[in-house]
Amino acid sequence: MASDIFRCFLLQAVFTVGSIFLFGFLIGWCNRRFYANFGRYGRTVCILTGIVGTPVHEGAHALACLLFGHRIQEIRLFSVNPEDGVLGYVRHSCNPRNFYHRIGNFFIGTAPVVVISLLFALIAYLLLPEMFLKAMQEVSEADFGKFGGVLVGFRKGLAVIFSYADRPAWWGFLFLGVLFCLHMSLSKADVKGALDGLFFLLLLYALTDIVLGLLGNGILFSFTRGFLSAAGFMNYFLLLSLLLSAAAVAVSWLFRALKRR
């Protein structure tokens, strides 16, 4: 029983916490590379893309604050500050003895990665509902108990997305997605806040799995399958966000190459 509980706990942690940090790191690297490739124009490009991306980034932090009962002390959705270079921020406070508040620190810190990926899904549904539903059907049929099954489901889902490239609405979806993805990066303060809540989130996972495991392996396995399926949809859009970020980097490298000629 103990091994089953640990296996389920590990799967849940890897496909949520692990995925969020992994994709957050990779998308952050792409974004830094994107702006660096524009050289002295990088700051200007960041401000232009930030008109859309920064309010969404900070709004994600603020939404998570409200969901987890944190008090928002000060918020700046978008403002160009030449002194510190910061385009926006959310300052919040909580009761450090409140277990729910401490778990909230993880979601508040990682909110741009999670919320923007879900917002990306919403845009896909609003602009191209048929595409969205077909892609989700492919992802839902993936076997989330096997890594290979996950990759096959994601590949089929992405194939559906890119098969709609001949639609004008698809390019609008792509453009908005890139603007959002370019501001998904987590700051050092975001990561620090998320790490503060990480232990409490993992503790919640462990306690839940122990209780379900004591009730019966069937209940624990059913819960884990449902949990992984829900996490799979989030990971699918995180992967799509990473691909868009990588595409943006490719465009910036092209700009850099042309500039040197």
N, C-alpha and C positions, 0 to 999 in steps of 0.2 A: 504493500500500500504506500509506504513512504516513497519508494522509487517512482510510482505513478504520480503522486502529488508533486514531487520535485520536477518530473518531466513536464507536467502541465504548467507548472509555475514558470519553468524556463522558456517554454514555447510562448507563453503569454508575454513575458518580459521582453524576449527577443523581437517579437513581431509588433510590439508597441513602443516601448522605451528605446530598445535598440534601433529600430527602424527610424524613429523620430530623430535621434542623435546622428545616425549614419547619414540619412538624407539631408538633414540640416547642415552637417559638415560639408558634404559634397556640393550642395547648392550654394552654400556660403563661399566655398572656394571658387566656384564658377562665377559668382557675382563679383568677387574681388578681382578675378582675372579679366572679366568683362570691362570693368571701369579702368583698370590699369592699362589695358590695350589702347585706350583712347588718349593716353598721355595727359598733357595739360588740359585737354578737353574733358577729362574724366569727371571732374567735379560738376561741370555744366550738364553733362549727360545724366549724372546721378540726380541732379535737381529736377531735370525735365521728366525723367521717369518717376521720380519721387512724388510728383504732383498727384499721381494716381496711386502709386505703390505705398508711399509712406503712411497716408491716412488709413489705408487698409491694414498695414502692419501694426500701427499703434491702436487702431480700433480693435484688432484681435486681442491685444493685451488687455484693453479696457473691458471687452466682453468677458474674458476669462476672470477678471477681477470681480465683476458683478456676479458671475455664476458661483464663485467660491467665497463670496461674502467679504472680500477685501474692500477697504475704504480707499477710494481714489482721491489722493490729495491734490494732484496737479496733472493736467494732461495737455500735451501739445501735439495735435495731429499732423500739422505741417507748418514749418516756419524755417526760413533760411537764416541761419545764424553763422556769420563768417568767423566768429571768434572761436567756437568750439566745433564747428562743422556738423553739429547734430541737427537733423531735420525734424525730429519729433521724439517724444518720450511720454511715458506714463509713470508717475510716482504713486505708489500705493503702500498701504500699511495693513497689518493684520495682528491677530492675537497669536503669539508664538506657541502658546499652550493649547491652541485649538487644533485638533488633529485634522479636521476638514480644511482649515486654513492652510496648514502646512502642506497637505497634498496639493492644494490649489497653487502653491508656489511653482510646482513642476509644470502645470498646465498654463499658468500665466507666462512663465519664461519661454515655453515652447509654442505658445499660441500662434505666432505667425506661421510656423511650419504646418501646424495642424489645421487651423482655421482657413488659411489661404488655399490649401489643397482642397478642402471641402467647398470653399467658395468657387474654386475652379470647376468642381463638379456641378455646382448650381448653374454656373454660366453655360456649361455644356448642355445642361438640361433645358435651359431657357432658350438658347439660340438654336440648338439642334436636338430636340427631344428624341427623335428616332435614332440618331447616332448614339446618344447617351444610353438609351434603353438596350440597344443591341450590344454595346460594349459591356454594360453591366451584366447582361445575360451570359456573355462569354466568361467574365470574371467569376460570376456566381457558380458556374459549373466546374471551376477549378477544384482540384483536390488539395485543400489547405493542410492536409496531414502529411503531404510529401512536397519537398522543395521543388522537385521536377514538375509536379502538378501545378504548383503556383506559377512557375515560369511559363508553362504552356498557356495557362489562363490569361496571364498578363500579355503574352505575345499576341494572342488572338484578340484581346481587348484593344491593344494598340493598333492592330491591323484594321480594326473597324474604325477607329478614330481617324486614321490617315486615309482611309478610303473615301472620306467625305471632303478631301482637299479641293474638289472642283466646285464646292458650294461657296458663294460669297460670305455667308454667315460663318463658315469655318475659319476664314481669315480674320474675322472680327474676334472670334473665340481665341485664335492663336495670339493676336495682338494684345488683347487684355491679359491673357495668360502670361505672356512674357513680361508685361509691366508688373504684374503681381509677383512673379517668380524672382524678378530682379531685386525685390525688397523683402524676400523671405528670410534673408540672413539673420542669424541670431547674434546679438552683440555679446560682449563679455559679461555685461550685467544680466542679460537674459539667461545665459548659461549658468551663471552663479546662482541666480534665483531658482532655476530649474533643479539644479543639484541639491539645493536646500530642501526641496520637496521630494526628491527621488526616493530616499530611504522610506519615507512614510507611504508613498505609493506602492513600493515593492512589499512593504509590510502588509498593506491592505490585500495585495494579490495573494501573499502567502497565507494570511488568515482565512481568506475566502476559500482557497483551495484545500486547506486543512479541514475546514468545516464540511465542504462538499465531499471530500474524500472520506470522511467519517460517516457521512450519510450513504455513501456507496460509490463505487468506481463509475458506474453507469451515469450517475448524475454529474460527477466531475468531468467525465469525458464529453458528455453532451454540452455542458457549459463551455468547455474549452473549444469544442468544434464551433459553436456559435460565436464565441469570442474571437477566434481566429478568422472566421468568415467576415465579421465586421471589420477587423483590423486589415483584412485583405483589401477591402475597398479603399481604405485610407492609403495603404501602401501603393495601390495601383495609381492613384492620383499623385502621390509623392514621386513615383517613378516618372510619370508624365511631366511633372514639374521639373524634375532633374533633366529630362531630355530637352525641354524648352530652354532651360538655363544653359545647357551645353550648346544648343543651337545658337543662342545669343553670343556665347563666347566665340564660336566659329565666325560669326559675322564681325565681331570686334577684331579678330585676328586678320580678317580680310581687309578691314579698314586700316589696320596697322601696316599691313604689307603694301597696300596702295599708297599710303602716306610716305613710305620710305623710298618709293620709286622716283 
